[in-house]
Each structure stands twice: as structure tokens, then as C-alpha cells.
Amino acid sequence: MCHVFHQDYIIKKGNGCMALEHEMLHLLDQRGAQYPAEHNVGHLYEAKPALKQFYRKLDPTNSFNPGIGKTSKKKNWAE
């Protein structure tokens, strides 16, 4: 089952937006949430190992979209 949520939050001035985001992501991780949504993982979230393997097979030179899923941005997947 897949649920896609697009939520906007209003944060009171002076509160740490990034800290709140990390706190929320940690809570979602504990609940087993996944973030790919309709745009896949993008550059913000880490791809699962099977997806990383798929990217390497599909693009052995890492030319199409380097860094996607928090993978290497270097040619030929160099670390």
C-alpha cells in the first residue's frame, strides 16, 4: 500500500527548521516509512541497496544522474 502525503509546516520564527525536519524523519524511520514518493529518492534521501545496485547496472559510468539516492557523484561510481 502506498500513501503519498504533501505537507507544509509553519514554524514559529526562531525555532530550528532543520532540527524539526530531522526529528520528524527519525520518527518516520522508526515507523518504517519510505520517502521515494512519486519522484523516487532524488538527492535528499538515501536509496536502498537494491535500488543503488539497479542504478549502477543501468548507468555503469554514472553519467545520467550522479549522486541520486545519496550515491557517488563521481565518474564510474568512484568513492
N, CA, C and O atoms as a Maestro MAE file, in Angstrom:
{
 s_m_m2io_version
 :::
 2.0.0
}

f_m_ct {
 s_m_title
 :::
 protein
 m_atom[316] {
  # First column is atom index #
  i_m_mmod_type
  r_m_x_coord
  r_m_y_coord
  r_m_z_coord
  i_m_residue_number
  s_m_chain_name
  s_m_pdb_residue_name
  s_m_pdb_atom_name
  i_m_atomic_number
  :::
  1 25 0.841 -1.167 0.000 1 A "MET " " N  " 7
  2 3 0.000 0.000 0.000 1 A "MET " " CA " 6
  3 2 0.890 1.233 0.000 1 A "MET " " C  " 6
  4 15 1.951 1.249 0.623 1 A "MET " " O  " 8
  5 25 0.455 2.240 -0.689 2 A "CYS " " N  " 7
  6 3 1.242 3.464 -0.781 2 A "CYS " " CA " 6
  7 2 0.362 4.669 -0.472 2 A "CYS " " C  " 6
  8 15 -0.716 4.832 -1.043 2 A "CYS " " O  " 8
  9 25 0.832 5.490 0.422 3 A "HIS " " N  " 7
  10 3 0.177 6.763 0.720 3 A "HIS " " CA " 6
  11 2 1.176 7.866 0.416 3 A "HIS " " C  " 6
  12 15 2.318 7.812 0.872 3 A "HIS " " O  " 8
  13 25 0.765 8.850 -0.338 4 A "VAL " " N  " 7
  14 3 1.633 9.984 -0.634 4 A "VAL " " CA " 6
  15 2 1.061 11.202 0.067 4 A "VAL " " C  " 6
  16 15 -0.089 11.583 -0.149 4 A "VAL " " O  " 8
  17 25 1.884 11.800 0.907 5 A "PHE " " N  " 7
  18 3 1.468 12.990 1.636 5 A "PHE " " CA " 6
  19 2 2.351 14.163 1.235 5 A "PHE " " C  " 6
  20 15 3.574 14.036 1.178 5 A "PHE " " O  " 8
  21 25 1.744 15.273 0.964 6 A "HIS " " N  " 7
  22 3 2.470 16.517 0.749 6 A "HIS " " CA " 6
  23 2 2.007 17.451 1.852 6 A "HIS " " C  " 6
  24 15 0.868 17.917 1.852 6 A "HIS " " O  " 8
  25 25 2.895 17.716 2.782 7 A "GLN " " N  " 7
  26 3 2.512 18.539 3.925 7 A "GLN " " CA " 6
  27 2 3.427 19.748 4.021 7 A "GLN " " C  " 6
  28 15 4.631 19.652 3.787 7 A "GLN " " O  " 8
  29 25 2.854 20.856 4.360 8 A "ASP " " N  " 7
  30 3 3.609 22.076 4.623 8 A "ASP " " CA " 6
  31 2 3.472 22.391 6.103 8 A "ASP " " C  " 6
  32 15 2.410 22.194 6.695 8 A "ASP " " O  " 8
  33 25 4.541 22.876 6.690 9 A "TYR " " N  " 7
  34 3 4.537 23.202 8.111 9 A "TYR " " CA " 6
  35 2 4.907 24.660 8.292 9 A "TYR " " C  " 6
  36 15 5.778 25.186 7.598 9 A "TYR " " O  " 8
  37 25 4.246 25.296 9.217 10 A "ILE " " N  " 7
  38 3 4.577 26.671 9.577 10 A "ILE " " CA " 6
  39 2 5.286 26.605 10.919 10 A "ILE " " C  " 6
  40 15 4.730 26.136 11.912 10 A "ILE " " O  " 8
  41 25 6.518 27.080 10.931 11 A "ILE " " N  " 7
  42 3 7.354 27.013 12.125 11 A "ILE " " CA " 6
  43 2 7.525 28.418 12.684 11 A "ILE " " C  " 6
  44 15 7.830 29.360 11.952 11 A "ILE " " O  " 8
  45 25 7.328 28.542 13.970 12 A "LYS " " N  " 7
  46 3 7.472 29.838 14.628 12 A "LYS " " CA " 6
  47 2 8.910 30.338 14.484 12 A "LYS " " C  " 6
  48 15 9.860 29.576 14.662 12 A "LYS " " O  " 8
  49 25 9.059 31.609 14.165 13 A "LYS " " N  " 7
  50 3 10.369 32.226 13.976 13 A "LYS " " CA " 6
  51 2 11.253 31.956 15.197 13 A "LYS " " C  " 6
  52 15 10.818 32.075 16.342 13 A "LYS " " O  " 8
  53 25 12.501 31.591 14.916 14 A "GLY " " N  " 7
  54 3 13.453 31.322 15.982 14 A "GLY " " CA " 6
  55 2 13.591 29.840 16.303 14 A "GLY " " C  " 6
  56 15 14.528 29.444 16.997 14 A "GLY " " O  " 8
  57 25 12.672 29.018 15.810 15 A "ASN " " N  " 7
  58 3 12.780 27.574 16.018 15 A "ASN " " CA " 6
  59 2 13.594 26.968 14.887 15 A "ASN " " C  " 6
  60 15 13.561 27.459 13.759 15 A "ASN " " O  " 8
  61 25 14.311 25.918 15.183 16 A "GLY " " N  " 7
  62 3 15.184 25.288 14.198 16 A "GLY " " CA " 6
  63 2 14.414 24.408 13.228 16 A "GLY " " C  " 6
  64 15 13.985 23.310 13.584 16 A "GLY " " O  " 8
  65 25 14.237 24.886 12.008 17 A "CYS " " N  " 7
  66 3 13.503 24.119 10.992 17 A "CYS " " CA " 6
  67 2 14.199 22.801 10.667 17 A "CYS " " C  " 6
  68 15 13.549 21.760 10.571 17 A "CYS " " O  " 8
  69 25 15.515 22.843 10.500 18 A "MET " " N  " 7
  70 3 16.253 21.624 10.149 18 A "MET " " CA " 6
  71 2 16.203 20.609 11.281 18 A "MET " " C  " 6
  72 15 16.078 19.410 11.033 18 A "MET " " O  " 8
  73 25 16.300 21.078 12.519 19 A "ALA " " N  " 7
  74 3 16.227 20.168 13.667 19 A "ALA " " CA " 6
  75 2 14.862 19.484 13.699 19 A "ALA " " C  " 6
  76 15 14.771 18.283 13.955 19 A "ALA " " O  " 8
  77 25 13.812 20.242 13.443 20 A "LEU " " N  " 7
  78 3 12.465 19.669 13.416 20 A "LEU " " CA " 6
  79 2 12.338 18.651 12.284 20 A "LEU " " C  " 6
  80 15 11.766 17.577 12.467 20 A "LEU " " O  " 8
  81 25 12.874 18.995 11.119 21 A "GLU " " N  " 7
  82 3 12.818 18.060 9.990 21 A "GLU " " CA " 6
  83 2 13.524 16.756 10.327 21 A "GLU " " C  " 6
  84 15 12.994 15.677 10.062 21 A "GLU " " O  " 8
  85 25 14.722 16.843 10.913 22 A "HIS " " N  " 7
  86 3 15.466 15.631 11.269 22 A "HIS " " CA " 6
  87 2 14.729 14.820 12.327 22 A "HIS " " C  " 6
  88 15 14.736 13.590 12.287 22 A "HIS " " O  " 8
  89 25 14.107 15.494 13.256 23 A "GLU " " N  " 7
  90 3 13.321 14.815 14.287 23 A "GLU " " CA " 6
  91 2 12.146 14.059 13.642 23 A "GLU " " C  " 6
  92 15 11.858 12.914 13.992 23 A "GLU " " O  " 8
  93 25 11.488 14.719 12.707 24 A "MET " " N  " 7
  94 3 10.354 14.086 12.025 24 A "MET " " CA " 6
  95 2 10.810 12.892 11.181 24 A "MET " " C  " 6
  96 15 10.152 11.852 11.175 24 A "MET " " O  " 8
  97 25 11.921 13.035 10.478 25 A "LEU " " N  " 7
  98 3 12.425 11.932 9.659 25 A "LEU " " CA " 6
  99 2 12.815 10.746 10.528 25 A "LEU " " C  " 6
  100 15 12.596 9.596 10.148 25 A "LEU " " O  " 8
  101 25 13.391 11.021 11.691 26 A "HIS " " N  " 7
  102 3 13.754 9.950 12.623 26 A "HIS " " CA " 6
  103 2 12.497 9.194 13.065 26 A "HIS " " C  " 6
  104 15 12.493 7.963 13.103 26 A "HIS " " O  " 8
  105 25 11.449 9.919 13.393 27 A "LEU " " N  " 7
  106 3 10.185 9.302 13.791 27 A "LEU " " CA " 6
  107 2 9.612 8.460 12.649 27 A "LEU " " C  " 6
  108 15 9.139 7.345 12.871 27 A "LEU " " O  " 8
  109 25 9.656 8.990 11.441 28 A "LEU " " N  " 7
  110 3 9.155 8.241 10.285 28 A "LEU " " CA " 6
  111 2 9.991 6.989 10.032 28 A "LEU " " C  " 6
  112 15 9.446 5.941 9.687 28 A "LEU " " O  " 8
  113 25 11.320 7.090 10.203 29 A "ASP " " N  " 7
  114 3 12.197 5.923 10.054 29 A "ASP " " CA " 6
  115 2 11.805 4.829 11.040 29 A "ASP " " C  " 6
  116 15 11.761 3.652 10.684 29 A "ASP " " O  " 8
  117 25 11.524 5.221 12.272 30 A "GLN " " N  " 7
  118 3 11.126 4.252 13.297 30 A "GLN " " CA " 6
  119 2 9.831 3.538 12.913 30 A "GLN " " C  " 6
  120 15 9.612 2.392 13.304 30 A "GLN " " O  " 8
  121 25 8.994 4.202 12.165 31 A "ARG " " N  " 7
  122 3 7.712 3.621 11.742 31 A "ARG " " CA " 6
  123 2 7.823 2.857 10.424 31 A "ARG " " C  " 6
  124 15 6.837 2.296 9.947 31 A "ARG " " O  " 8
  125 25 9.016 2.833 9.836 32 A "GLY " " N  " 7
  126 3 9.232 2.090 8.597 32 A "GLY " " CA " 6
  127 2 8.822 2.836 7.339 32 A "GLY " " C  " 6
  128 15 8.626 2.223 6.289 32 A "GLY " " O  " 8
  129 25 8.690 4.148 7.435 33 A "ALA " " N  " 7
  130 3 8.294 4.943 6.266 33 A "ALA " " CA " 6
  131 2 9.405 4.951 5.224 33 A "ALA " " C  " 6
  132 15 10.583 4.807 5.550 33 A "ALA " " O  " 8
  133 25 9.009 5.120 3.972 34 A "GLN " " N  " 7
  134 3 9.950 5.283 2.872 34 A "GLN " " CA " 6
  135 2 9.624 6.590 2.182 34 A "GLN " " C  " 6
  136 15 8.468 7.014 2.158 34 A "GLN " " O  " 8
  137 25 10.637 7.233 1.620 35 A "TYR " " N  " 7
  138 3 10.463 8.580 1.088 35 A "TYR " " CA " 6
  139 2 10.471 8.715 -0.426 35 A "TYR " " C  " 6
  140 15 10.429 9.849 -0.905 35 A "TYR " " O  " 8
  141 25 10.521 7.665 -1.205 36 A "PRO " " N  " 7
  142 3 10.665 7.899 -2.634 36 A "PRO " " CA " 6
  143 2 9.493 8.612 -3.290 36 A "PRO " " C  " 6
  144 15 9.694 9.338 -4.264 36 A "PRO " " O  " 8
  145 25 8.310 8.436 -2.805 37 A "ALA " " N  " 7
  146 3 7.108 9.073 -3.359 37 A "ALA " " CA " 6
  147 2 7.078 8.932 -4.880 37 A "ALA " " C  " 6
  148 15 7.644 7.988 -5.430 37 A "ALA " " O  " 8
  149 25 6.430 9.853 -5.546 38 A "GLU " " N  " 7
  150 3 6.289 9.732 -6.994 38 A "GLU " " CA " 6
  151 2 7.523 10.203 -7.749 38 A "GLU " " C  " 6
  152 15 7.618 9.988 -8.958 38 A "GLU " " O  " 8
  153 25 8.456 10.831 -7.079 39 A "HIS " " N  " 7
  154 3 9.665 11.325 -7.739 39 A "HIS " " CA " 6
  155 2 10.894 10.484 -7.412 39 A "HIS " " C  " 6
  156 15 12.017 10.887 -7.714 39 A "HIS " " O  " 8
  157 25 10.693 9.335 -6.806 40 A "ASN " " N  " 7
  158 3 11.761 8.455 -6.360 40 A "ASN " " CA " 6
  159 2 12.564 9.130 -5.255 40 A "ASN " " C  " 6
  160 15 12.060 10.062 -4.629 40 A "ASN " " O  " 8
  161 25 13.778 8.703 -4.997 41 A "VAL " " N  " 7
  162 3 14.515 9.199 -3.836 41 A "VAL " " CA " 6
  163 2 15.178 10.549 -4.057 41 A "VAL " " C  " 6
  164 15 15.474 11.250 -3.089 41 A "VAL " " O  " 8
  165 25 15.416 10.926 -5.288 42 A "GLY " " N  " 7
  166 3 16.061 12.214 -5.546 42 A "GLY " " CA " 6
  167 2 17.440 12.290 -4.913 42 A "GLY " " C  " 6
  168 15 18.114 11.275 -4.741 42 A "GLY " " O  " 8
  169 25 17.846 13.488 -4.573 43 A "HIS " " N  " 7
  170 3 19.156 13.702 -3.959 43 A "HIS " " CA " 6
  171 2 19.051 13.889 -2.448 43 A "HIS " " C  " 6
  172 15 20.069 13.980 -1.761 43 A "HIS " " O  " 8
  173 25 17.829 13.948 -1.930 44 A "LEU " " N  " 7
  174 3 17.651 14.210 -0.500 44 A "LEU " " CA " 6
  175 2 17.714 12.964 0.360 44 A "LEU " " C  " 6
  176 15 18.136 13.029 1.515 44 A "LEU " " O  " 8
  177 25 17.299 11.826 -0.188 45 A "TYR " " N  " 7
  178 3 17.174 10.616 0.618 45 A "TYR " " CA " 6
  179 2 18.062 9.515 0.074 45 A "TYR " " C  " 6
  180 15 18.351 9.465 -1.121 45 A "TYR " " O  " 8
  181 25 18.488 8.638 0.961 46 A "GLU " " N  " 7
  182 3 19.364 7.542 0.563 46 A "GLU " " CA " 6
  183 2 18.555 6.412 -0.059 46 A "GLU " " C  " 6
  184 15 17.535 5.986 0.483 46 A "GLU " " O  " 8
  185 25 19.024 5.939 -1.195 47 A "ALA " " N  " 7
  186 3 18.377 4.817 -1.874 47 A "ALA " " CA " 6
  187 2 18.708 3.525 -1.138 47 A "ALA " " C  " 6
  188 15 19.788 3.382 -0.564 47 A "ALA " " O  " 8
  189 25 17.772 2.593 -1.163 48 A "LYS " " N  " 7
  190 3 18.015 1.277 -0.569 48 A "LYS " " CA " 6
  191 2 19.040 0.539 -1.426 48 A "LYS " " C  " 6
  192 15 19.202 0.854 -2.605 48 A "LYS " " O  " 8
  193 25 19.735 -0.445 -0.841 49 A "PRO " " N  " 7
  194 3 20.795 -1.156 -1.574 49 A "PRO " " CA " 6
  195 2 20.354 -1.713 -2.931 49 A "PRO " " C  " 6
  196 15 21.102 -1.608 -3.903 49 A "PRO " " O  " 8
  197 25 19.174 -2.295 -3.016 50 A "ALA " " N  " 7
  198 3 18.716 -2.861 -4.293 50 A "ALA " " CA " 6
  199 2 18.555 -1.773 -5.353 50 A "ALA " " C  " 6
  200 15 18.861 -2.002 -6.523 50 A "ALA " " O  " 8
  201 25 18.086 -0.614 -4.964 51 A "LEU " " N  " 7
  202 3 17.921 0.488 -5.914 51 A "LEU " " CA " 6
  203 2 19.284 1.027 -6.349 51 A "LEU " " C  " 6
  204 15 19.476 1.364 -7.518 51 A "LEU " " O  " 8
  205 25 20.228 1.108 -5.411 52 A "LYS " " N  " 7
  206 3 21.586 1.541 -5.762 52 A "LYS " " CA " 6
  207 2 22.200 0.583 -6.777 52 A "LYS " " C  " 6
  208 15 22.846 1.011 -7.734 52 A "LYS " " O  " 8
  209 25 21.993 -0.715 -6.563 53 A "GLN " " N  " 7
  210 3 22.504 -1.719 -7.498 53 A "GLN " " CA " 6
  211 2 21.886 -1.530 -8.883 53 A "GLN " " C  " 6
  212 15 22.578 -1.624 -9.897 53 A "GLN " " O  " 8
  213 25 20.593 -1.264 -8.916 54 A "PHE " " N  " 7
  214 3 19.891 -1.034 -10.179 54 A "PHE " " CA " 6
  215 2 20.480 0.171 -10.906 54 A "PHE " " C  " 6
  216 15 20.708 0.122 -12.115 54 A "PHE " " O  " 8
  217 25 20.724 1.250 -10.169 55 A "TYR " " N  " 7
  218 3 21.317 2.447 -10.778 55 A "TYR " " CA " 6
  219 2 22.687 2.128 -11.379 55 A "TYR " " C  " 6
  220 15 22.994 2.567 -12.487 55 A "TYR " " O  " 8
  221 25 23.501 1.372 -10.661 56 A "ARG " " N  " 7
  222 3 24.840 1.023 -11.157 56 A "ARG " " CA " 6
  223 2 24.756 0.181 -12.432 56 A "ARG " " C  " 6
  224 15 25.536 0.365 -13.367 56 A "ARG " " O  " 8
  225 25 23.794 -0.746 -12.450 57 A "LYS " " N  " 7
  226 3 23.638 -1.602 -13.628 57 A "LYS " " CA " 6
  227 2 23.115 -0.791 -14.816 57 A "LYS " " C  " 6
  228 15 23.582 -0.961 -15.943 57 A "LYS " " O  " 8
  229 25 22.165 0.073 -14.563 58 A "LEU " " N  " 7
  230 3 21.563 0.889 -15.611 58 A "LEU " " CA " 6
  231 2 22.547 1.913 -16.181 58 A "LEU " " C  " 6
  232 15 22.510 2.227 -17.371 58 A "LEU " " O  " 8
  233 25 23.424 2.429 -15.321 59 A "ASP " " N  " 7
  234 3 24.325 3.523 -15.701 59 A "ASP " " CA " 6
  235 2 25.737 3.246 -15.177 59 A "ASP " " C  " 6
  236 15 26.163 3.860 -14.198 59 A "ASP " " O  " 8
  237 25 26.467 2.326 -15.819 60 A "PRO " " N  " 7
  238 3 27.782 1.925 -15.305 60 A "PRO " " CA " 6
  239 2 28.806 3.054 -15.205 60 A "PRO " " C  " 6
  240 15 29.754 2.952 -14.427 60 A "PRO " " O  " 8
  241 25 28.634 4.122 -15.972 61 A "THR " " N  " 7
  242 3 29.601 5.225 -15.908 61 A "THR " " CA " 6
  243 2 29.140 6.351 -14.983 61 A "THR " " C  " 6
  244 15 29.858 7.331 -14.783 61 A "THR " " O  " 8
  245 25 27.937 6.206 -14.420 62 A "ASN " " N  " 7
  246 3 27.368 7.211 -13.513 62 A "ASN " " CA " 6
  247 2 27.248 8.573 -14.199 62 A "ASN " " C  " 6
  248 15 27.618 9.606 -13.641 62 A "ASN " " O  " 8
  249 25 26.724 8.544 -15.415 63 A "SER " " N  " 7
  250 3 26.611 9.766 -16.214 63 A "SER " " CA " 6
  251 2 25.215 10.386 -16.214 63 A "SER " " C  " 6
  252 15 25.076 11.596 -16.389 63 A "SER " " O  " 8
  253 25 24.185 9.568 -16.020 64 A "PHE " " N  " 7
  254 3 22.811 10.062 -16.173 64 A "PHE " " CA " 6
  255 2 22.388 11.023 -15.070 64 A "PHE " " C  " 6
  256 15 21.905 12.119 -15.356 64 A "PHE " " O  " 8
  257 25 22.561 10.634 -13.840 65 A "ASN " " N  " 7
  258 3 22.092 11.448 -12.723 65 A "ASN " " CA " 6
  259 2 22.973 11.186 -11.504 65 A "ASN " " C  " 6
  260 15 22.501 10.621 -10.518 65 A "ASN " " O  " 8
  261 25 24.235 11.584 -11.554 66 A "PRO " " N  " 7
  262 3 25.158 11.282 -10.463 66 A "PRO " " CA " 6
  263 2 24.692 11.849 -9.132 66 A "PRO " " C  " 6
  264 15 24.204 12.976 -9.049 66 A "PRO " " O  " 8
  265 25 24.853 11.042 -8.100 67 A "GLY " " N  " 7
  266 3 24.502 11.471 -6.751 67 A "GLY " " CA " 6
  267 2 23.080 11.141 -6.346 67 A "GLY " " C  " 6
  268 15 22.685 11.384 -5.206 67 A "GLY " " O  " 8
  269 25 22.303 10.585 -7.276 68 A "ILE " " N  " 7
  270 3 20.917 10.255 -6.951 68 A "ILE " " CA " 6
  271 2 20.884 9.214 -5.829 68 A "ILE " " C  " 6
  272 15 21.667 8.265 -5.836 68 A "ILE " " O  " 8
  273 25 19.991 9.394 -4.884 69 A "GLY " " N  " 7
  274 3 19.878 8.449 -3.771 69 A "GLY " " CA " 6
  275 2 21.064 8.478 -2.836 69 A "GLY " " C  " 6
  276 15 21.353 7.494 -2.155 69 A "GLY " " O  " 8
  277 25 21.763 9.621 -2.800 70 A "LYS " " N  " 7
  278 3 22.972 9.798 -1.978 70 A "LYS " " CA " 6
  279 2 24.070 8.819 -2.379 70 A "LYS " " C  " 6
  280 15 24.812 8.321 -1.532 70 A "LYS " " O  " 8
  281 25 24.164 8.550 -3.684 71 A "THR " " N  " 7
  282 3 25.245 7.712 -4.197 71 A "THR " " CA " 6
  283 2 26.405 8.616 -4.616 71 A "THR " " C  " 6
  284 15 26.339 9.836 -4.466 71 A "THR " " O  " 8
  285 25 27.440 8.019 -5.129 72 A "SER " " N  " 7
  286 3 28.613 8.767 -5.578 72 A "SER " " CA " 6
  287 2 28.247 9.730 -6.707 72 A "SER " " C  " 6
  288 15 27.408 9.422 -7.553 72 A "SER " " O  " 8
  289 25 28.878 10.880 -6.706 73 A "LYS " " N  " 7
  290 3 28.707 11.843 -7.799 73 A "LYS " " CA " 6
  291 2 29.865 11.741 -8.791 73 A "LYS " " C  " 6
  292 15 29.934 12.505 -9.754 73 A "LYS " " O  " 8
  293 25 30.767 10.799 -8.553 74 A "LYS " " N  " 7
  294 3 31.975 10.688 -9.366 74 A "LYS " " CA " 6
  295 2 31.798 9.704 -10.519 74 A "LYS " " C  " 6
  296 15 30.989 8.778 -10.449 74 A "LYS " " O  " 8
  297 25 32.568 9.922 -11.574 75 A "LYS " " N  " 7
  298 3 32.544 9.066 -12.754 75 A "LYS " " CA " 6
  299 2 32.840 7.620 -12.366 75 A "LYS " " C  " 6
  300 15 33.696 7.352 -11.521 75 A "LYS " " O  " 8
  301 25 32.128 6.705 -12.988 76 A "ASN " " N  " 7
  302 3 32.290 5.267 -12.762 76 A "ASN " " CA " 6
  303 2 32.052 4.867 -11.305 76 A "ASN " " C  " 6
  304 15 32.589 3.861 -10.840 76 A "ASN " " O  " 8
  305 25 31.264 5.639 -10.603 77 A "TRP " " N  " 7
  306 3 30.858 5.353 -9.219 77 A "TRP " " CA " 6
  307 2 32.018 5.376 -8.232 77 A "TRP " " C  " 6
  308 15 31.921 4.775 -7.162 77 A "TRP " " O  " 8
  309 25 33.103 6.051 -8.564 78 A "ALA " " N  " 7
  310 3 34.241 6.135 -7.642 78 A "ALA " " CA " 6
  311 2 33.781 6.774 -6.329 78 A "ALA " " C  " 6
  312 15 32.916 7.649 -6.312 78 A "ALA " " O  " 8
  313 25 34.366 6.324 -5.266 79 A "GLU " " N  " 7
  314 3 34.007 6.871 -3.940 79 A "GLU " " CA " 6
  315 2 34.847 8.049 -3.596 79 A "GLU " " C  " 6
  316 15 34.684 8.632 -2.524 79 A "GLU " " O  " 8
  :::
 }
 m_bond[315] {
  # First column is bond index #
  i_m_from
  i_m_to
  i_m_order
  :::
  1 1 2 1
  2 2 3 1
  3 3 4 2
  4 3 5 1
  5 5 6 1
  6 6 7 1
  7 7 8 2
  8 7 9 1
  9 9 10 1
  10 10 11 1
  11 11 12 2
  12 11 13 1
  13 13 14 1
  14 14 15 1
  15 15 16 2
  16 15 17 1
  17 17 18 1
  18 18 19 1
  19 19 20 2
  20 19 21 1
  21 21 22 1
  22 22 23 1
  23 23 24 2
  24 23 25 1
  25 25 26 1
  26 26 27 1
  27 27 28 2
  28 27 29 1
  29 29 30 1
  30 30 31 1
  31 31 32 2
  32 31 33 1
  33 33 34 1
  34 34 35 1
  35 35 36 2
  36 35 37 1
  37 37 38 1
  38 38 39 1
  39 39 40 2
  40 39 41 1
  41 41 42 1
  42 42 43 1
  43 43 44 2
  44 43 45 1
  45 45 46 1
  46 46 47 1
  47 47 48 2
  48 47 49 1
  49 49 50 1
  50 50 51 1
  51 51 52 2
  52 51 53 1
  53 53 54 1
  54 54 55 1
  55 55 56 2
  56 55 57 1
  57 57 58 1
  58 58 59 1
  59 59 60 2
  60 59 61 1
  61 61 62 1
  62 62 63 1
  63 63 64 2
  64 63 65 1
  65 65 66 1
  66 66 67 1
  67 67 68 2
  68 67 69 1
  69 69 70 1
  70 70 71 1
  71 71 72 2
  72 71 73 1
  73 73 74 1
  74 74 75 1
  75 75 76 2
  76 75 77 1
  77 77 78 1
  78 78 79 1
  79 79 80 2
  80 79 81 1
  81 81 82 1
  82 82 83 1
  83 83 84 2
  84 83 85 1
  85 85 86 1
  86 86 87 1
  87 87 88 2
  88 87 89 1
  89 89 90 1
  90 90 91 1
  91 91 92 2
  92 91 93 1
  93 93 94 1
  94 94 95 1
  95 95 96 2
  96 95 97 1
  97 97 98 1
  98 98 99 1
  99 99 100 2
  100 99 101 1
  101 101 102 1
  102 102 103 1
  103 103 104 2
  104 103 105 1
  105 105 106 1
  106 106 107 1
  107 107 108 2
  108 107 109 1
  109 109 110 1
  110 110 111 1
  111 111 112 2
  112 111 113 1
  113 113 114 1
  114 114 115 1
  115 115 116 2
  116 115 117 1
  117 117 118 1
  118 118 119 1
  119 119 120 2
  120 119 121 1
  121 121 122 1
  122 122 123 1
  123 123 124 2
  124 123 125 1
  125 125 126 1
  126 126 127 1
  127 127 128 2
  128 127 129 1
  129 129 130 1
  130 130 131 1
  131 131 132 2
  132 131 133 1
  133 133 134 1
  134 134 135 1
  135 135 136 2
  136 135 137 1
  137 137 138 1
  138 138 139 1
  139 139 140 2
  140 139 141 1
  141 141 142 1
  142 142 143 1
  143 143 144 2
  144 143 145 1
  145 145 146 1
  146 146 147 1
  147 147 148 2
  148 147 149 1
  149 149 150 1
  150 150 151 1
  151 151 152 2
  152 151 153 1
  153 153 154 1
  154 154 155 1
  155 155 156 2
  156 155 157 1
  157 157 158 1
  158 158 159 1
  159 159 160 2
  160 159 161 1
  161 161 162 1
  162 162 163 1
  163 163 164 2
  164 163 165 1
  165 165 166 1
  166 166 167 1
  167 167 168 2
  168 167 169 1
  169 169 170 1
  170 170 171 1
  171 171 172 2
  172 171 173 1
  173 173 174 1
  174 174 175 1
  175 175 176 2
  176 175 177 1
  177 177 178 1
  178 178 179 1
  179 179 180 2
  180 179 181 1
  181 181 182 1
  182 182 183 1
  183 183 184 2
  184 183 185 1
  185 185 186 1
  186 186 187 1
  187 187 188 2
  188 187 189 1
  189 189 190 1
  190 190 191 1
  191 191 192 2
  192 191 193 1
  193 193 194 1
  194 194 195 1
  195 195 196 2
  196 195 197 1
  197 197 198 1
  198 198 199 1
  199 199 200 2
  200 199 201 1
  201 201 202 1
  202 202 203 1
  203 203 204 2
  204 203 205 1
  205 205 206 1
  206 206 207 1
  207 207 208 2
  208 207 209 1
  209 209 210 1
  210 210 211 1
  211 211 212 2
  212 211 213 1
  213 213 214 1
  214 214 215 1
  215 215 216 2
  216 215 217 1
  217 217 218 1
  218 218 219 1
  219 219 220 2
  220 219 221 1
  221 221 222 1
  222 222 223 1
  223 223 224 2
  224 223 225 1
  225 225 226 1
  226 226 227 1
  227 227 228 2
  228 227 229 1
  229 229 230 1
  230 230 231 1
  231 231 232 2
  232 231 233 1
  233 233 234 1
  234 234 235 1
  235 235 236 2
  236 235 237 1
  237 237 238 1
  238 238 239 1
  239 239 240 2
  240 239 241 1
  241 241 242 1
  242 242 243 1
  243 243 244 2
  244 243 245 1
  245 245 246 1
  246 246 247 1
  247 247 248 2
  248 247 249 1
  249 249 250 1
  250 250 251 1
  251 251 252 2
  252 251 253 1
  253 253 254 1
  254 254 255 1
  255 255 256 2
  256 255 257 1
  257 257 258 1
  258 258 259 1
  259 259 260 2
  260 259 261 1
  261 261 262 1
  262 262 263 1
  263 263 264 2
  264 263 265 1
  265 265 266 1
  266 266 267 1
  267 267 268 2
  268 267 269 1
  269 269 270 1
  270 270 271 1
  271 271 272 2
  272 271 273 1
  273 273 274 1
  274 274 275 1
  275 275 276 2
  276 275 277 1
  277 277 278 1
  278 278 279 1
  279 279 280 2
  280 279 281 1
  281 281 282 1
  282 282 283 1
  283 283 284 2
  284 283 285 1
  285 285 286 1
  286 286 287 1
  287 287 288 2
  288 287 289 1
  289 289 290 1
  290 290 291 1
  291 291 292 2
  292 291 293 1
  293 293 294 1
  294 294 295 1
  295 295 296 2
  296 295 297 1
  297 297 298 1
  298 298 299 1
  299 299 300 2
  300 299 301 1
  301 301 302 1
  302 302 303 1
  303 303 304 2
  304 303 305 1
  305 305 306 1
  306 306 307 1
  307 307 308 2
  308 307 309 1
  309 309 310 1
  310 310 311 1
  311 311 312 2
  312 311 313 1
  313 313 314 1
  314 314 315 1
  315 315 316 2
  :::
 }
}
